Amino acid sequence: MWSILAALVGLGAVGVALWQVPWWLDARYLPTITQPQATAVTGVRTALLAMGAGGLATVGIIYTHRTLHQNREGQVTDRYTKAIGQIASDKPVEQLGGIYALERIMRDSVKDHATIVEVLAAFVREHAPAPEISMQKPLQRWRDAGAQYAVLLRRNAEHNADPRPAEPVQAALTVLGRRPQDRDEPFLLNLGYTNLRRANLNGAHLEGANLNGAHLEGANLYGAHLEGAVLSSARLKEADLREVNLERAMLWGAHLEKANLYRADLEMADLFAADLEGANLWGAHLEMADLSKVVGQLTVEQLVSARPRRSTFLPERLAADPRVMARIDAVEKEGL
């Protein structure tokens, strides 16, 4: 504000100087000045005055723009604060309102994009954590805490009653999956160890996301973008992975039993210790994919239905199979 006032005062002083100083310096010549000369001097003064007025107008425009920008920033801050309050509510309707309000802010404000993505990811992790109870744990651990163990078992049973994510969690996933892709994100989207069973992630953009240990059994990931994603120990049993892009994805120890990988892109994917038993690999692209250490019963039929290449790393028993070798030759000849 002080700098703007100083600029206005300075422009005013310049205007006065332009208007009066020439006459002060040449006052002795005024009685003899001719009419054409006076007209020329007046024209110059008028032009200089117009230039000064233009400068003042420019300063006013700059000030107005700055004020509008500050007001807009204040409005964004107010909207963000209100949205955070909504998603912190215990009422699903208010949570939904807060989630979609954050999406609107994310699209309007580039600088708030990263923060909102992290907030929504944290919301999913908090409201849909992966189940921690396993019947494989020794009961000795609970010998002195029988009541607590019973409570945990009951909660686990209630949790399994409806495996779909709660509506606000699904909304947060939807917003994350369709977030703008033309912006830099200085972090990896963290959805690790979450319970996303039967979630709808159709076409979601989850490139490079951390999905370590995530429960995605029966999830809809049709056409999803998971390039470079980390899915170590992820549970993808019976998941819909048709035409999903898993290029360079890390699938160490992933559970892919009976998953539908129809025409999926597994180029350079690392499937060390992954379980592909019963998985549909029809048309799946396996260029440079590492299937050499998969567990479960990977069959010749699965590979023959897929698109293995000479660069595909296969178990020895399958790499030497005549049908698999013939399929590789056919795919290489197609060159697609």
C-alpha positions, -999 to 999 in steps of 0.1 A, spaced: 0 0 0 28 25 9 46 17 -23 15 24 -43 9 57 -25 45 67 -31 41 60 -68 10 81 -70 27 110 -52 57 107 -75 35 107 -106 17 138 -93 49 156 -87 61 147 -122 29 160 -137 32 193 -118 68 196 -130 59 190 -166 31 215 -164 48 244 -146 86 241 -148 89 251 -185 70 283 -179 90 291 -148 122 288 -168 110 308 -197 88 334 -180 109 363 -194 99 352 -229 62 350 -223 54 386 -233 69 381 -267 56 346 -275 35 343 -306 1 325 -309 15 295 -329 42 290 -303 17 292 -275 -5 267 -293 25 243 -297 34 246 -260 -1 239 -250 -3 208 -272 29 195 -257 16 202 -222 -16 184 -230 2 154 -243 25 152 -213 -6 155 -190 -23 126 -209 9 105 -205 8 112 -167 -29 103 -166 -21 70 -185 6 62 -159 -19 68 -131 -44 46 -148 -18 18 -151 -10 20 -115 -47 18 -107 -51 -13 -129 -21 -30 -112 -35 -22 -78 -69 -35 -87 -54 -67 -101 -34 -72 -70 -64 -67 -48 -85 -91 -68 -57 -117 -66 -55 -113 -28 -93 -116 -25 -93 -147 -46 -65 -162 -25 -85 -155 6 -116 -171 -9 -96 -203 -18 -82 -204 18 -117 -201 32 -131 -228 9 -102 -251 17 -107 -247 55 -144 -254 52 -138 -285 30 -113 -299 55 -139 -294 83 -164 -313 62 -143 -344 55 -133 -345 92 -170 -349 100 -186 -382 110 -215 -377 86 -209 -393 51 -229 -366 34 -207 -339 48 -176 -359 39 -188 -362 4 -194 -325 2 -159 -318 15 -143 -342 -10 -159 -327 -40 -152 -292 -27 -115 -301 -25 -117 -314 -61 -130 -281 -73 -103 -262 -54 -76 -286 -69 -88 -278 -104 -90 -241 -98 -57 -237 -79 -26 -253 -93 -5 -245 -62 -30 -264 -39 -30 -295 -62 -3 -314 -43 -17 -307 -9 -52 -317 -18 -40 -350 -33 -21 -358 -1 -51 -349 20 -74 -372 0 -49 -401 0 -46 -397 38 -84 -398 41 -85 -431 22 -57 -446 43 -75 -435 75 -110 -446 66 -101 -478 47 -70 -494 64 -61 -529 53 -74 -557 76 -47 -565 102 -63 -596 117 -52 -630 104 -63 -663 117 -28 -676 111 -15 -657 141 -8 -680 170 -35 -679 197 -8 -679 223 -4 -642 216 -39 -637 229 -39 -660 258 -41 -631 283 -63 -610 261 -92 -632 252 -118 -605 254 -98 -582 232 -93 -609 206 -130 -616 205 -137 -579 199 -112 -579 171 -127 -610 155 -162 -594 156 -149 -562 140 -132 -583 113 -165 -601 106 -184 -568 104 -157 -555 81 -160 -584 58 -198 -582 56 -197 -556 29 -162 -555 13 -170 -524 -9 -154 -492 2 -177 -467 20 -192 -441 -3 -169 -412 9 -138 -435 4 -150 -444 -31 -155 -407 -39 -120 -398 -27 -106 -426 -49 -126 -413 -79 -113 -378 -74 -77 -390 -71 -81 -412 -102 -93 -383 -124 -71 -355 -110 -54 -333 -136 -24 -350 -152 -6 -319 -165 9 -309 -131 40 -319 -113 36 -340 -81 67 -340 -60 57 -373 -43 42 -407 -50 5 -412 -44 4 -433 -12 -25 -458 -10 -4 -485 6 -20 -510 30 -55 -499 23 -87 -519 19 -100 -512 -16 -118 -545 -22 -143 -542 -50 -135 -505 -54 -143 -489 -87 -110 -476 -102 -121 -478 -138 -96 -459 -159 -80 -443 -128 -47 -425 -132 -25 -441 -105 9 -439 -123 38 -446 -99 14 -450 -70 23 -468 -38 -2 -497 -34 20 -519 -13 -1 -545 5 -33 -530 -7 -64 -552 -8 -79 -550 -42 -97 -583 -44 -125 -580 -70 -117 -544 -77 -126 -528 -111 -93 -516 -126 -104 -518 -162 -82 -496 -183 -64 -481 -153 -30 -465 -155 -6 -482 -132 27 -475 -150 55 -478 -126 32 -485 -97 44 -505 -67 20 -533 -59 43 -556 -38 21 -580 -18 -10 -564 -32 -41 -587 -32 -56 -586 -67 -75 -619 -66 -103 -619 -92 -97 -582 -99 -108 -568 -133 -75 -558 -149 -86 -558 -185 -64 -535 -206 -47 -521 -175 -13 -505 -180 12 -522 -157 43 -512 -176 73 -513 -153 51 -521 -123 66 -539 -94 44 -569 -85 66 -587 -61 45 -613 -42 13 -599 -57 -18 -621 -55 -32 -623 -90 -52 -656 -87 -80 -656 -112 -74 -620 -120 -86 -609 -155 -55 -596 -173 -71 -596 -207 -49 -575 -231 -31 -560 -201 2 -543 -207 29 -560 -185 59 -548 -204 89 -548 -181 67 -556 -151 85 -575 -123 63 -604 -111 89 -620 -87 70 -645 -65 37 -633 -78 8 -658 -79 -8 -660 -113 -27 -693 -108 -59 -692 -129 -53 -657 -141 -66 -648 -176 -36 -637 -196 -53 -637 -230 -36 -611 -252 -15 -597 -223 17 -580 -235 47 -596 -218 77 -580 -235 106 -580 -210 82 -590 -182 98 -611 -155 78 -643 -149 108 -665 -141 100 -668 -104 62 -667 -102 46 -690 -77 14 -710 -82 6 -730 -113 15 -709 -143 4 -730 -173 14 -734 -209 -22 -726 -218 -19 -692 -201 12 -683 -219 0 -695 -253 -31 -673 -249 -8 -643 -240 18 -624 -261 51 -636 -248 83 -624 -265 119 -636 -267 126 -609 -241 101 -623 -217 117 -640 -187 100 -674 -182 105 -704 -159 127 -730 -175 100 -756 -177 78 -732 -197 105 -715 -218 115 -749 -233 79 -760 -240 74 -764 -278 39 -747 -277 53 -717 -258 83 -714 -282 59 -716 -312 37 -689 -297 68 -666 -291 79 -671 -327 44 -662 -339 42 -630 -318 77 -620 -329 67 -624 -366 37 -602 -360 60 -576 -346 32 -559 -326 
